[in-house]
Amino acid sequence: MLVATFSVTFVSCGGDDDDEPDYNPPITSSLTAPTGVSGTVVTNGVRLSWNPVDVAEFYTISRSNSKNGTTVSLGYIGDSGKIYNTNVIDTKPLEGDNYYYIYACNNLRGNTYSISSKSSPIYVQYIGSNSGGGNDNPGGSGNDNQGGDNNQQKPQAPTGVTVSNEGNNYIPDVRVRWNSVNNATTYYIYKSSSANGSYSKIGETSYAQYGYSDSNAPTNGATAYYKVKAVNSAGESPFSDYAKYTATSNDEAFAPAYTYGNCTVSGSTMTLNWKNSTGNGYGKATEIVLRVWNPYAEEWQDTKLNATATSASFNYSTKIDNSGYVKAGIVVSNAKGSFTAGAKIYDTKNKKWLN
């Protein structure tokens, strides 16, 4: 059986070092959502800008055609979607309504990273023939996909669709590729659990040469089917033929992962809520443990949970330390290792969460 432990050191309030293991309060992340966001139409697209976020290493952008619609990551901007400044141009905006969201990010390991909540929406209405910002960034030609050509024909269905893991078994990069299509300006990528089943759109890109990386790719022997459509101002092509991908069995990441959700307190009951992560290279948890600090015994007390659990409740009335704090956290594990995002800390005197 895999046993997960916290390997940190408790320092007493009196200043004397104590050899008892402790679960240090995590440093509250300063990776906040970008502010000061704005967007303007310029010669060659839509210019987006925002205020820098302290400790952010890079930024990503998503876009939707409606305020509450499905968002799509703009992986063609920057370095495969990673943006290292606070001013960038989307050279392939949607015709009509564009809602942009900016995220601040930090690298973790491999292809994974921590990410802030999204910024306030940036709304920009874009018309292909609109030169917008006048002489702002005059390098754009302004004649790419004008959108007003009544002779424009719908593109042909993409050919040569393939899908493969261009990463590895532990940090996969399951990427769909296809041949570029004449007069196509965008490509829509669809996914299904069966060859002849219902296909759902999972993203889009303007650059066939980079393909499209599925952020929620199948793992541990599961299979997915992918199709692609080519799109321009005249409409969408028919579906391409499908390409099939089956993940290698037992390809969990070195450790599973999770993020805390809305944790609550009611009477003497505390409830932790979390979301288990299985995409971006993370594997499924095979063991989840609720870990609560007992200030009287000066030790962590573990309660084993169901491996698919996403919440846990306990009576915290006997878990309040001298500062009035209650500390509790989750440890998720599989055969590759274990993961903890740190303890949640509740201030019973002021009735608020500290993180």
Buried (B, 14 or more C-beta within 10 A) or exposed (E): EEEBEBEEEBEEEEEEEEEEBBBEBBEEEEBBBBEEBEBBBBBBBBBBBBEEBEEBBBBBBBBBBEEEEEBBBBBBBBEEBBBEEBEBBBBBBBBEBBBBBBBBBBEEEBBBBBBBEBBBBBEBEBBBEEBBBEEBBEEBEBEEBEBEEEEBEBBBBBEEBBBEBEBEBBBBBBBBBBBEBEBBBBBBBBBBEEEEEEBEEBBBBBEBEBBBBBBEBBBBEEEBBBBBBBBBBBEBBEBBEBBEBEBEEEBBBBBBBBEBEEBBBEEEEBBBBBEBBBBBBBBBBBBBBBBBBEBEEBEBEBEEBEBEBBBBEBEBEEBBBEEEBBBBBBBBBBEBBBBBBBBBBBEBEEEEBBB
